Amino acid sequence: MITKNEIPVLEYDDTSLEVIAPDHDFEDTKLPEKCLFTFLGDVVDEYAKAHNANVAREFITVSHNVNIYILHEDQEDICLVQSTIGAPAATSLMDTLVSCGCRKVIAVGSCGVLADLPENAFLVPTRALRDEGTSYHYLPASRYIELDKEPIAAIEDTFKRHNLPFTPCTTWTTDGFFRETKDMVSYRLEEGCQVVEMECAALAACCRKRGASFGQFLFTADSLSNVHEYDARDFGKDSHEKALLLGLDILRNF
């Protein structure tokens, strides 16, 4: 049944099947239960090569092909991917991975800060503000999506085990990178969002729709905390390798 609305993005179909299934062209692909879904750049391919990961499949798009790696760990295999950015592209990839067997997903990437936070600090989102379009095709409309408690606990336990400080947070997921206006940044901060990124709400909605557990941790990159002067800083590059290793450690104990 379609819930109709004057605003198209608020319309939701909760019953009929998709015309194109997420495992289209992947019907014979079986992936590990655990998946590290990253936005970390070249360190992912470098790590996969250094640890003899095999490429299970390529996720092919017109602009960019994504290697779907399988890391062969002592106890179990782990799926590892470096995602394209932005909610629609990342969620298409996520939907395919879940349809092929990934059921415990940890995502990791950078975020912009709205509050006064240093670069390369770690945060664990407990909910995401749904200011993007993709999540509304996976779940009925709501202002926030609450993230799953079990993966949040696994992430926080790993940080505690490594004696690494972290901050639970509410994240603002938006499609409009260049429409993070000065007044909107102030408004989001006032309603409790400490950071901003482009995928969390959509990825969480996709996993919930498809029956997978999803958690994410973030590291701080650029700063919007001074709305009068943007500070790109070094975009969190010093955290890429550390975040990759942390993500794998979280999955080993999840």
Secondary structure, DSSP 8 states (H G I E B T S, - for coil): -EE--SSGGG-EE-SS--SS-TTTT-TT----SEEEEE--THHHHHHHHHTT-EEEEEE--SS--EEEEEEE-SS-EEEEEE--SSHHHHHHHHHHHHHTT--EEEEEEEEEESSS--TT-EEEEEEEEEESSGGGGTS---SEEE--HHHHHHHHHHHHHTT---EEEEEEEES-GGG--HHHHHHHHHTTEEEEESSHHHHHHHHHHHT-EEEEEEEEEEE-SSTTS-B-TTTTGGGHHHHHHHHHHHHHT-
